[in-house]
């Protein structure tokens, strides 16, 4: 109890010392405030960017979805494209086979896109991204319909000339009224609009074009008209939610594809099963590098702030040398003196950290359409932890010097 009471008294002494020198206190914490603001702002921006990119990847590719195709999604400088160039393209018959025989798949769709097309109605026209997809496409990715409906299975299987258009396409062609039921032309060929995709706004990644600038038609129609010479689709397969389900599904897909293409046991696969793990790992590496770069930049500010606090603490020890001598002559223990100055340094640093975090909180309230910032409890805790560490590091030597003073010499110092 005596120890705890002395620790509490040390806290009180530290608080009183800070109050009695408000100007010096304010100037001391500025460096720490700037450093903590910088590092917490970087962490917040990177976390927000990470969340947005992952949401857009899930929106584009679907959560728990794997893609069977000719080309692997490998993010590397030495991508061996020549190795995959002569692989056969995926076939519609392979999609039908997997759809009818896979036992661990929740949904199987065939998709082909990335083709620019001229979309027109009367004198209005716009260039859009044309995608051919089977009926199950809306089970693979998020395709919310704001007006109208999605494909029917009979339309998907029989190459009917119907389409679903993005919100921006609808505004450009048929402004001011419902587009459902209207006839538009895709590269001069007439299609009936059966649905309009809910407006989303610009994506940061824009995989395959933003949803607002997309036109989706049945895959059978797409392959017959726009890629009848050499169709090159991907087969998208949605797994059940668990990671174990995805692993089992990948093994089942690989086995069926090797059997379907008569690949011998020692031969390499002539296809690739792409999962989002590799894409997420690629971006995770970028985010880690950004965090390290931001921490290094902010570290210089924290270094300056730490030296500033240490300098002020040495000045404080010099000014209070006589008081230290009196306290020690009255029986104050070394740790009592040490805690006074150490707590003062930590208080300075923590106040500076809180100011820096407060600035980041203010930034998060600024409206941002491109990248809304969200300050997490983890980043707040990180900022306070770094502040405390800087305070301890900056104050430990001055506090140790004060604690080791000879009381007689200290009293005579004034």
C-alpha positions as CSV (number, residue, x, y, z in Angstrom):
1,X,0.0,0.0,0.0
2,X,2.9,2.4,0.8
3,X,4.4,1.6,-2.6
4,X,1.1,2.3,-4.4
5,X,0.6,5.5,-2.4
6,X,4.1,6.8,-3.4
7,X,3.4,5.9,-7.0
8,X,0.2,7.9,-6.9
9,X,2.0,10.8,-5.3
10,X,4.6,10.6,-8.1
11,X,1.7,10.9,-10.6
12,X,0.4,14.0,-8.8
13,X,3.9,15.6,-8.8
14,X,4.2,14.9,-12.5
15,X,0.8,16.4,-13.2
16,X,1.5,19.5,-11.2
17,X,4.9,20.0,-13.0
18,X,3.1,19.9,-16.4
19,X,0.5,22.4,-15.2
20,X,3.0,24.8,-13.9
21,X,4.8,24.9,-17.3
22,X,2.0,25.0,-19.8
23,X,3.9,26.7,-22.6
24,X,6.8,24.4,-22.3
25,X,4.5,21.4,-22.2
26,X,2.7,22.5,-25.3
27,X,5.9,23.0,-27.3
28,X,7.2,19.6,-26.1
29,X,4.3,17.6,-27.3
30,X,4.1,19.1,-30.8
31,X,6.7,16.8,-32.3
32,X,5.0,13.7,-30.8
33,X,1.6,15.0,-32.1
34,X,2.9,15.3,-35.6
35,X,4.6,11.9,-35.5
36,X,1.5,10.0,-34.1
37,X,-0.8,11.9,-36.5
38,X,1.4,10.7,-39.4
39,X,1.7,7.1,-38.4
40,X,-2.0,6.7,-37.4
41,X,-3.1,8.5,-40.5
42,X,-1.0,6.1,-42.7
43,X,-2.3,3.0,-40.9
44,X,-5.9,4.3,-41.2
45,X,-5.5,5.1,-44.9
46,X,-3.9,1.7,-45.6
47,X,-6.6,-0.2,-43.6
48,X,-9.4,1.7,-45.4
49,X,-7.8,1.1,-48.8
50,X,-7.3,-2.6,-48.0
51,X,-11.0,-2.9,-47.0
52,X,-12.2,-1.1,-50.1
53,X,-10.0,-3.2,-52.4
54,X,-11.1,-6.5,-50.8
55,X,-14.7,-5.5,-51.0
56,X,-14.3,-4.7,-54.7
57,X,-12.5,-7.9,-55.4
58,X,-15.3,-9.8,-53.7
59,X,-17.8,-7.7,-55.7
60,X,-16.0,-8.4,-59.0
61,X,-15.0,-12.0,-58.5
62,X,-17.4,-13.2,-55.7
63,X,-16.5,-14.4,-52.2
64,X,-15.5,-18.0,-52.1
65,X,-15.3,-18.3,-55.9
66,X,-12.6,-20.0,-58.0
67,X,-12.1,-19.5,-61.7
68,X,-11.0,-22.2,-64.1
69,X,-9.2,-20.8,-67.1
70,X,-6.3,-20.9,-69.5
71,X,-4.2,-18.2,-67.7
72,X,-3.1,-18.2,-64.1
73,X,-3.5,-15.0,-62.0
74,X,0.1,-14.7,-61.1
75,X,1.4,-11.3,-59.9
76,X,5.1,-11.5,-60.7
77,X,7.7,-9.8,-62.9
78,X,8.9,-13.1,-64.5
79,X,5.4,-14.2,-65.6
80,X,6.0,-17.2,-68.0
81,X,3.3,-16.3,-70.5
82,X,4.9,-18.4,-73.2
83,X,4.3,-21.5,-71.0
84,X,0.5,-20.9,-71.1
85,X,0.1,-19.5,-74.6
86,X,-0.5,-22.9,-76.3
87,X,-3.0,-24.1,-73.7
88,X,-6.4,-24.8,-75.1
89,X,-9.2,-22.3,-74.3
90,X,-12.0,-23.3,-72.0
91,X,-15.1,-24.7,-73.8
92,X,-18.8,-24.4,-73.2
93,X,-19.1,-28.2,-73.1
94,X,-16.6,-28.3,-70.2
95,X,-18.7,-25.8,-68.3
96,X,-21.8,-28.0,-68.9
97,X,-19.9,-31.1,-67.7
98,X,-18.7,-29.4,-64.5
99,X,-22.1,-27.9,-63.8
100,X,-23.8,-31.3,-64.2
101,X,-21.2,-33.4,-62.3
102,X,-19.6,-31.3,-59.5
103,X,-21.0,-32.4,-56.1
104,X,-19.3,-29.8,-53.9
105,X,-20.1,-26.7,-55.9
106,X,-22.8,-24.2,-54.9
107,X,-23.0,-22.6,-58.4
108,X,-21.2,-22.9,-61.7
109,X,-21.2,-20.2,-64.3
110,X,-19.4,-19.5,-67.6
111,X,-18.2,-15.9,-68.2
112,X,-16.5,-14.1,-71.0
113,X,-16.0,-10.3,-71.0
114,X,-13.6,-7.5,-71.2
115,X,-14.8,-6.6,-74.7
116,X,-15.6,-3.0,-75.6
117,X,-18.8,-2.5,-77.6
118,X,-20.7,0.4,-79.0
119,X,-24.2,0.7,-77.4
120,X,-26.8,2.9,-79.2
121,X,-30.4,3.9,-79.2
122,X,-31.5,6.3,-81.8
123,X,-29.0,9.2,-81.9
124,X,-27.7,8.4,-78.4
125,X,-24.6,6.1,-78.0
126,X,-22.0,5.1,-75.4
127,X,-19.1,2.7,-75.3
128,X,-19.5,0.0,-72.7
129,X,-17.9,-3.2,-71.4
130,X,-19.7,-6.2,-72.9
131,X,-19.9,-9.4,-70.8
132,X,-21.4,-12.7,-71.7
133,X,-22.6,-14.7,-68.8
134,X,-24.7,-17.7,-68.0
135,X,-27.8,-17.7,-65.8
136,X,-25.8,-18.6,-62.6
137,X,-23.7,-15.4,-62.9
138,X,-25.8,-13.5,-60.4
139,X,-25.1,-16.3,-57.9
140,X,-21.3,-15.9,-58.4
141,X,-21.0,-12.1,-58.2
142,X,-23.1,-9.3,-56.7
143,X,-25.4,-8.1,-59.6
144,X,-28.3,-6.2,-57.9
145,X,-31.0,-5.3,-60.3
146,X,-32.6,-1.9,-59.7
147,X,-35.2,-2.1,-62.4
148,X,-36.5,-5.1,-64.3
149,X,-35.2,-8.6,-63.8
150,X,-32.3,-11.0,-64.4
151,X,-32.0,-13.6,-67.2
152,X,-34.3,-16.6,-67.2
153,X,-32.7,-20.0,-67.6
154,X,-34.3,-20.4,-71.0
155,X,-32.9,-17.1,-72.2
156,X,-29.4,-18.0,-71.0
157,X,-29.4,-21.5,-72.6
158,X,-31.0,-20.6,-75.9
159,X,-29.1,-17.4,-77.0
160,X,-32.1,-15.0,-76.7
161,X,-31.2,-11.4,-77.6
162,X,-31.8,-9.8,-74.2
163,X,-29.5,-7.7,-72.1
164,X,-29.0,-6.1,-68.7
165,X,-27.4,-2.7,-68.7
166,X,-25.5,-0.6,-66.2
167,X,-27.0,2.6,-64.7
168,X,-24.6,4.9,-66.6
169,X,-25.6,3.2,-69.9
170,X,-29.2,3.6,-69.1
171,X,-28.8,7.3,-68.3
172,X,-26.9,7.9,-71.6
173,X,-29.4,6.0,-73.8
174,X,-32.7,6.4,-72.1
175,X,-32.5,9.4,-69.8
176,X,-35.6,10.2,-67.7
177,X,-37.6,7.0,-68.0
178,X,-37.4,3.2,-67.4
179,X,-35.1,1.4,-69.8
180,X,-36.8,-1.9,-69.3
181,X,-38.5,-3.1,-72.5
182,X,-36.6,-0.7,-74.8
183,X,-34.6,-1.9,-77.8
184,X,-31.0,-0.9,-78.0
185,X,-28.2,-1.9,-80.4
186,X,-25.0,-3.6,-79.4
187,X,-22.5,-3.1,-82.3
188,X,-25.5,-2.6,-84.6
189,X,-27.4,-5.7,-83.4
190,X,-30.8,-5.3,-81.7
191,X,-31.3,-6.4,-78.1
192,X,-34.2,-6.0,-75.7
193,X,-33.4,-4.5,-72.3
194,X,-34.8,-6.6,-69.5
195,X,-33.0,-5.1,-66.5
196,X,-30.9,-2.2,-65.2
197,X,-28.1,-2.8,-62.6
198,X,-28.2,-0.8,-59.4
199,X,-26.0,2.2,-59.6
200,X,-22.7,1.7,-57.7
201,X,-20.3,4.5,-58.7
202,X,-16.7,4.1,-59.7
203,X,-14.6,1.2,-58.4
204,X,-10.9,1.7,-57.5
205,X,-9.9,-1.4,-59.4
206,X,-12.6,-1.5,-62.1
207,X,-12.0,-5.2,-62.8
208,X,-13.8,-5.8,-66.1
209,X,-15.2,-2.3,-66.1
210,X,-17.4,-0.6,-63.5
211,X,-20.9,-2.1,-63.1
212,X,-22.4,1.2,-64.2
213,X,-20.8,0.9,-67.6
214,X,-21.5,-2.8,-68.2
215,X,-23.8,-4.6,-70.5
216,X,-24.5,-8.3,-69.7
217,X,-26.0,-10.6,-72.3
218,X,-26.5,-14.4,-72.2
219,X,-23.2,-16.3,-72.8
220,X,-24.6,-18.4,-75.6
221,X,-25.6,-15.2,-77.5
222,X,-22.2,-13.6,-76.8
223,X,-20.2,-16.6,-78.0
224,X,-22.4,-17.0,-81.2
225,X,-22.2,-13.3,-82.2
226,X,-19.1,-11.7,-80.8
227,X,-16.6,-14.5,-80.3
228,X,-17.8,-17.2,-82.6
229,X,-14.4,-17.7,-84.1
230,X,-12.5,-18.3,-80.9
231,X,-14.4,-18.1,-77.6
232,X,-12.2,-17.8,-74.5
233,X,-14.4,-18.0,-71.4
234,X,-13.6,-18.7,-67.8
235,X,-15.6,-21.1,-65.7
236,X,-16.5,-19.5,-62.3
237,X,-17.4,-22.0,-59.5
238,X,-18.7,-20.9,-56.2
239,X,-17.7,-23.0,-53.2
240,X,-19.6,-23.4,-50.0
241,X,-18.6,-20.9,-47.3
242,X,-16.0,-22.9,-45.4
243,X,-12.3,-22.9,-46.4
244,X,-12.4,-26.7,-46.3
245,X,-15.2,-26.7,-48.9
246,X,-13.1,-24.6,-51.2
247,X,-10.1,-27.0,-50.9
248,X,-12.3,-30.0,-51.6
249,X,-13.9,-28.2,-54.5
250,X,-10.6,-27.3,-56.0
251,X,-9.5,-30.9,-55.9
252,X,-12.7,-32.1,-57.4
253,X,-12.5,-29.6,-60.2
254,X,-8.8,-30.5,-61.0
255,X,-9.6,-34.2,-61.1
256,X,-12.6,-33.7,-63.4
257,X,-10.8,-31.4,-65.8
258,X,-7.8,-33.7,-66.0
259,X,-10.1,-36.6,-66.8
260,X,-12.1,-34.6,-69.3
261,X,-9.0,-33.5,-71.2
262,X,-7.3,-36.9,-70.9
263,X,-4.2,-35.6,-69.1
264,X,-1.8,-38.4,-68.1
265,X,-0.7,-38.6,-64.5
266,X,2.8,-37.2,-65.1
267,X,1.6,-34.5,-67.4
268,X,1.2,-30.9,-66.3
269,X,-2.3,-29.4,-66.1
270,X,-3.5,-27.6,-69.3
271,X,-5.7,-25.3,-67.2
272,X,-5.4,-23.2,-64.0
273,X,-7.8,-23.1,-61.0
274,X,-7.5,-19.5,-59.8
275,X,-8.5,-18.5,-56.3
276,X,-8.6,-15.0,-54.8
277,X,-6.0,-16.0,-52.2
278,X,-3.2,-15.1,-54.6
279,X,-4.7,-11.8,-55.5
280,X,-5.3,-10.9,-51.8
281,X,-1.8,-11.9,-50.9
282,X,-0.4,-9.7,-53.7
283,X,-2.3,-6.7,-52.3
284,X,-1.3,-7.7,-48.7
285,X,2.3,-7.4,-49.7
286,X,1.7,-3.9,-51.1
287,X,-0.2,-2.8,-48.0
288,X,2.6,-4.2,-45.7
289,X,5.2,-2.2,-47.7
290,X,3.0,1.0,-47.4
291,X,2.7,0.5,-43.6
292,X,6.5,0.1,-43.3
293,X,7.2,3.2,-45.5
294,X,4.6,5.2,-43.5
295,X,6.1,4.1,-40.2
296,X,9.6,5.0,-41.3
297,X,8.5,8.5,-42.4
298,X,6.5,9.1,-39.2
299,X,9.4,7.6,-37.2
300,X,11.6,10.7,-38.0
301,X,8.9,13.0,-36.6
302,X,8.7,10.8,-33.5
303,X,12.5,10.8,-33.2
304,X,12.4,14.6,-33.2
305,X,9.6,14.7,-30.7
306,X,11.3,12.2,-28.5
307,X,14.5,14.3,-28.4
308,X,12.4,17.3,-27.6
309,X,10.8,15.6,-24.6
310,X,14.2,14.3,-23.4
311,X,15.6,17.8,-23.6
312,X,12.7,19.3,-21.7
313,X,13.0,16.6,-19.1
314,X,16.7,17.4,-18.5
315,X,15.8,21.0,-18.1
316,X,13.1,20.0,-15.6
317,X,15.6,17.9,-13.6
318,X,18.0,20.9,-13.5
319,X,15.3,23.3,-12.3
320,X,14.1,20.9,-9.6
321,X,17.4,19.7,-8.3
322,X,17.0,21.4,-5.0
323,X,13.5,20.0,-4.5
324,X,14.8,16.5,-5.4
325,X,17.5,16.9,-2.7
326,X,14.9,18.0,-0.1
327,X,12.6,15.0,-1.0
328,X,15.5,12.5,-0.7
329,X,16.6,14.0,2.6
330,X,13.1,13.5,4.0
331,X,13.3,9.8,3.0
332,X,12.0,9.7,-0.6
333,X,13.1,6.5,-2.3
334,X,14.9,6.5,-5.6
335,X,11.9,4.9,-7.4
336,X,9.7,7.8,-6.1
337,X,12.0,10.4,-7.8
338,X,12.3,8.2,-10.9
339,X,8.6,7.8,-11.3
340,X,8.0,11.6,-11.0
341,X,10.0,12.4,-14.1
342,X,9.2,9.2,-16.0
343,X,5.4,9.8,-15.5
344,X,5.9,13.4,-16.6
345,X,7.6,12.3,-19.8
346,X,4.9,9.7,-20.5
347,X,2.2,12.2,-19.8
348,X,3.7,14.6,-22.3
349,X,4.0,11.9,-25.0
350,X,0.5,10.6,-24.3
351,X,-1.0,14.0,-24.6
352,X,0.8,14.6,-27.8
353,X,-0.4,11.2,-29.1
354,X,-4.0,12.0,-28.2
355,X,-3.7,15.3,-30.1
356,X,-2.4,13.5,-33.1
357,X,-5.2,10.8,-32.9
358,X,-7.7,13.6,-32.6
359,X,-6.5,15.2,-35.8
360,X,-6.9,11.8,-37.6
361,X,-10.5,11.6,-36.2
362,X,-11.2,15.0,-37.6
363,X,-10.0,13.8,-41.1
364,X,-12.3,10.8,-41.0
365,X,-15.3,13.2,-40.8
366,X,-14.3,14.9,-44.1
367,X,-16.6,13.4,-46.8
368,X,-14.7,11.2,-49.1
369,X,-16.4,9.3,-52.0
370,X,-13.3,7.7,-53.4
371,X,-11.9,6.4,-50.1
372,X,-13.9,6.9,-46.9
373,X,-11.5,6.7,-43.9
374,X,-12.4,4.6,-40.8
375,X,-10.2,4.9,-37.7
376,X,-10.2,1.5,-35.9
377,X,-9.8,0.8,-32.2
378,X,-6.6,-1.1,-33.1
379,X,-5.0,1.9,-34.7
380,X,-6.0,4.1,-31.8
381,X,-4.4,1.6,-29.4
382,X,-1.3,1.4,-31.6
383,X,-0.9,5.2,-31.5
384,X,-1.3,5.3,-27.7
385,X,1.2,2.4,-27.3
386,X,3.8,4.1,-29.5
387,X,3.2,7.4,-27.6
388,X,3.8,5.6,-24.3
389,X,6.9,3.9,-25.6
390,X,8.4,7.2,-26.8
391,X,7.6,8.8,-23.4
392,X,9.4,6.0,-21.6
393,X,12.3,6.1,-23.9
394,X,12.7,9.9,-23.7
395,X,12.2,10.1,-20.0
396,X,14.1,7.1,-18.6
397,X,17.6,8.7,-18.7
398,X,16.6,12.1,-17.1
399,X,14.5,10.2,-14.5
400,X,17.5,7.9,-13.7
401,X,19.8,10.9,-13.4
402,X,17.4,12.5,-11.0
403,X,16.9,9.3,-8.9
404,X,20.6,8.8,-8.5
405,X,21.4,12.3,-7.2
406,X,23.2,12.7,-3.9
407,X,20.7,14.6,-1.6
408,X,23.4,16.8,0.0
409,X,24.8,18.0,-3.3
410,X,21.3,18.4,-4.7
411,X,20.2,20.7,-1.8
412,X,23.3,22.8,-2.2
413,X,22.7,23.3,-5.9
414,X,20.5,26.4,-5.5
